[in-house]
Amino acid sequence: MAGRSFQHLLSFLMLLLLCAKPGLGNVTGCIERERQALLHFKRGLVDQFGLLSSWGDNNRDCCQWRGVQCSNQSGHIIMLHLLAPPNEEYDEYGIYQSLRGDISPSLLELEHLTHLDLSCNDFEGRHIPPFLGSLSRMQYLNLSHAHFNHTVPTQLGNLSNLLSLDLSDNYYHLNSGNLEWLSRLSSLRHLDLSSVDLSEAIHWSQAINKLPSLIHLDLRHCYLPPIPSLTIPSLSHGNSSVPLVFLDLSWNYLTSSIYPWLLNFSTTLLHLDLSFNHLNSSIPEYAFGNMSSLEYLDLSFNQLRGSIPDIVGKMVLLSHLDLSYNQLQGSIPDTVGKMVLLSDLDLSNNQLRGSIPNTVGKMVLLSHLDLSYNQLQGSIPDTVGKMVLLSDLDLSRNQLQGSIPDTVGKMVLLSHLDLSCNQLQGSIPDTVGKMVLLSHLDLSLNQLQGSIPDTVGKMVLLSHLDLSLNQLQGSIPDTVGKMVSLKNLYLSQNHLQGLQLLFLPY
């Protein structure tokens, strides 16, 4: 503390000698003019929970106030971070602890402010103050989750030094009919406008193309309209210098006209989310063929048709691929096995046919595999046992035949296994008992025979067990009664013998 005070004192002496301006006589290191500006700002707020209790005459050094940071060199306030810490977000009655009220123009006195975070407060439907666009040194502005309303002021486009702008999640009350004001933010690297109503921003894509430094773009839930087809030829040459790495355009009204625009970022993108849109064509190889750096791809909840292209195998850095809830047909290409870094693969709720390729066993880092609600045939390949890191496997609602391979017992980290609603035959392998972390096991609606293996009782974490609608015989093993975590037990529509009411759910 003494070292910091000395620095402030030294800064004060230097400023006094160089500037000799009024308001610099505070030996504590806090510039009086800026201190008064903060007090004026506080008077416009309702601080029900005392978040700004340190702001006052009992502590005249405003550089020590909560959420305030000053420059060690000049003593000027450079940061206001007024987000309540996570452990203080709610009081004992479950009420969110936040500031309310007006944002005072007194903040304009903080001419050296580079960082302003007012997120997760409650400004009760007020406008975002246009005067914020006059804080010319601002580099970081976060007004997310703050209950702002009305139109985003175009004056924010005057913040030419801005590196990060976050106006997200103001509950769809914010809107911006034109994004041309963004084009003046030439230094912007991070932009999050998710849940801002951009339904009238017809030329939003052209505005993004004018941000030469942009790396992270989040436009989720923005009601984005499709890119007009007339603009596609000028966007399809990949000439944009925008170095986008993260792009989230989910939950909008985008159509397949988005694909040519994506070519602008094909060599830089690592994360791409186009889920919950209106994509209605096949997955074009020209758009994704060069995305060799992609690590995350989500095209779920669209109306994609055709087959899964072989080019997915070229995305060797992918760790997440979700194509679920589309209308994809054809078979799962063998090339999926080339995605050896994949940890999440979801192809569920499509119209895929053919067999599960043996190459899935090459995806040894896979933790989540969902192929449910398709028309897959053939047997479950033995190679699934090579996916030893798998925690969730869902192959339900298909037309799979053959037996459950013994190799399932090698997936010792599995917590969820669903093979229900298929045509599986044979017996339940004893090796299921090796999956000691399993909490959900559903083998119902198959043609399984034989008895329930005693090893089922070793799955002490199992809370849901459904073996109903099979052809199982014998009696329920005593070990089932030792499954202390079991909450749901379904064994009906089998050929099991004896009265075993003790083991039915209560």
Summary of the structure (lengths in Angstrom):
residues: 506
radius of gyration: 29.8
end to end distance: 62.6
largest distance: 97.2
contacts: 1696
relative contact order: 0.04
helix: 24%
strand: 18%
